[in-house]
Amino acid sequence: MSGIRAAVLATIEPDSETTVADSVAKQRNQDAAELPAKAQQSPANYKGFVAGVFSGTAKLAVGHPFDTIKVRLQTSATSQFRGPLDCLLQTVRQEGVRALYKGATPPLVGWMVMDSVLMGSLTFYRRLLNDNVFNPKRSEVSGMIETGKLPPIGHAAAGVMAGCTVSFIAAPVEHVKARLQVQYQPEKKKRLYSGPIDCTTKLLRGYGISGLYRGLGATLLFRSFFFFWWGTYDIFTGILTNHTSLSTPAINFWAGGLSAQVFWITSYPSDVVKQRIMTDGLGPDRKFPRWVDAAKAILREGGWRGFWRGFLPCFLRAFPANAMALVAFEGVMRALA
């Protein structure tokens, strides 16, 4: 009986081993075939660019009147306006409500492009840093690819990288916007620039590409403070997700608004210098050939308080404008997922 049993086992066991080996090989092939499909399920880079268009539109609609008051306070003589409310009343009384949207066309188009590039590149840099720096992909035995969650410092670093990227689009857009916003003449025929296209054309014709890109260095410095914006956005999102029962859009709203406040508190003095450079005279009338020259002039004219002129309308604008922008962005990203 033992001899018969051995013979039977001898005939079965090789087949069993072959079957197991075939099953393992088959499973590995299936896992390998599934990897591209799993990779395709990750958010495509283009979705961030598409969602950014909606983000820029929402930001403009809510925030531009505040921005006009901010820029006028930043660039005017201290005796011209007593404060943000006085600036608002004088602007509406002398130029009409539409004056609050002066210079809105460049950011309407520009912010759609700018936020598209900003949010799209932010999404790309987040994934790049997560997959290659903070949580390199590691292949498990099963063939599945697992990655960890990007830490706040990673979000902050991605914010700086995205800010530098978008600065090359933002600089000319903000330059044209600023020059249009400080035209105080109520009658269009008395203004130096009839609109954004006329302003851009005159800058290029008179001063070339370098004239249009006046303030690029200041723009790069200003947007380096995106470190604080996107780092705290991730922190606030985590806190609200773990400690409240708010809906996802509500979390996006509050995290976006609060992180924008942190950003402006840290970056505002650099924005004041940037606006002074962008509204400085051109050609022989230029007063600030360097960033430090504008900073010294502000300090000389108004002391340390000069770096905070116009902060109140900016601070009031930051929460609703950026909160709505991030609600729009995250909502579109979820819709495209």
Buried (B, 14 or more C-beta within 10 A) or exposed (E): EEEEEEEEEEEEEEEEEEEEEEEEEEEEEEBEEEEEEEEEEEBEEEBBBBBBBBBBBBBBBBBBBBBBBBBBBBBBEEEEBEEBEEBBEBBBEEBEEEBBBBBBBBBBBBBBBBBBBBBBBBBBBBBBBBBEEBBEEEEEEEBEBEBEEBBBEBBBBBBBBBBBBBBEBBBBBBBBBBBBBBBBEEEEEEBEBEBBEBBBEBBEEEBEEEBBBBBBBBBBBBBBBBBBBBBBBBBBBBBBEEEEEBEBBEBBBBBBBBBBBBBBBBBBBBBBBBBBBBBBEEEEEEEBEEBEBBBEBBEEEBEEEBBBBBBBBBBBBBBBBBBBBBBBBBBBBEEEE
